């Protein structure tokens, strides 16, 4: 984790240092994710079933155009993710106040993407591009509310204590930018992400795969 953030700081420092000589832009960005996850099987069945109830991010975007074709992109993202968890326990007492039947888990994180991009086709108004890189995320807040077999609702940590606090994700973007004028550009970028670590080693069968889209408005300096 420490090495990842040293790399992030290095790229950001280099971008600011040389932005005086090349095109540099700053913007706001938002995204929405759709995840594909698979829980571990226990004794031939899934004890936990996960559904995604929310996965969005908001933040700021930095882009430095190194040449007419290549650019480096980074930023800072606040992400909010939510999971609905259903339990499939076998038990004797159907009204046991200590056995959960469903939970809602909320994660809040800060992430720093590091992307290398290539302009496929660029004109005065439109720019088609692709980029590849990594997203580093640190979870700074996690909460869980569970409904138990007696229908009582309480705060708990049945699932949240097993979820990772750091995520490293590979990301591939395909997008286009529309130039309103020589300073303001709108960017829309669908993407695919592959998690290089699991959401939970105890609960998940595979690393997560997600797809979604970014929309941002950048101002060029």
Protein Blocks (a to p, Z undefined) as FASTA:
>chain_A
ZZmmmmmmmmmmmmmmmmmmmccdddddddddddddddddeehiafbacddfbdcddddd
ddddfblmbccdddddddddddddddddddfblmbckbcfbdcdddddddddddddddfb
acfkbccdddddddddddfbdcdddddfkopacddfklmmmpcfbdcdddddddddddfb
lmbccdddddddddfbdfblklpmbdcddddddddddddZZ
